[in-house]
């Protein structure tokens, strides 16, 4: 991914304190620090739990970021919004708020990474009565490691105002609800991309199996290959209308049921679903596990097309055998 961070600052949001602990200086963007920030920013951008949202017309957030040319001051105002909401609703976890100005795939963005604290033990050295003593203490403000990811994040495209949002529900005024979209950003609500993809996949699988009651493993693989090919062709953007066209070509009897399933789920045929590259890689292979516990990982494209590598053999008793050809041991 093409990604570059130009400015970054961190503010401490501990609702148990009387006020947020602001930083007056930007982070030094060098070495492991910038690597850590870039890793988390990329994960936030490609998170399959992301929601593609937009600001409501009366949102006060866009003027906050567009009318304030001082990045440090702007970041403090954003942190204050978070802190005030957290102070009123203690269920929202304490965190460090990372505010980043960056470009992602050539687009200028403002990113907010809420790094919720983790708890871990560390050693603590001291001298007691002339003796060395290493104790264990509990650290309650540990940030997510580079191998983890921010549980809550906001990435705003500064050109068109589009928002990539990852949020969680917490108890707000006695009711579990989102606070980032409703109170901080004042944005539209949206279904996570992961949920939209699951909805389209489930609708396609059910429709095809009902219309073509054949061997499941072959159908599942053929449907998976359709999704994989379309996600690759769209460079991570999967058009629902294209899935319908592919079903029309390969499983015409399933199209009507597929359309009905999506209408029931309130997912428009014009919808586009973002598919992370990691998800596409998973689509490219299917795992098959036999009754005896043998598990194989086979390219999806090989599981239903005639080829010289694998072949499914249907037995009269309804069982399926998988023949792997040309094996050299």
Secondary structure by P-SEA (a helix, b strand, c coil): ccccccbbbbbbbccccccccccccccccccaaaaaaaaaaaaaaacccccccccccccccaaaaaacccaaaaaaaaaaaaaaaaaacccbbbbbbbbbbbbcccccbbbbbbcccccbbbbbbbbcccbbbbbbbbbcccccccccccccbbbbcccccccbbbbbbccccccccccccccccbbbbbccaaaaaaaaaaaaaaaaaaaccccaaaaaaaaaaaaaaaaaaaccbbbaaaaaaaaaaccccaaaaaaaaaaaacccccbbbbbcaaaaaaaabbbbbcccbbbbbccccccccccccbbbbbccccbbbbbbccccc
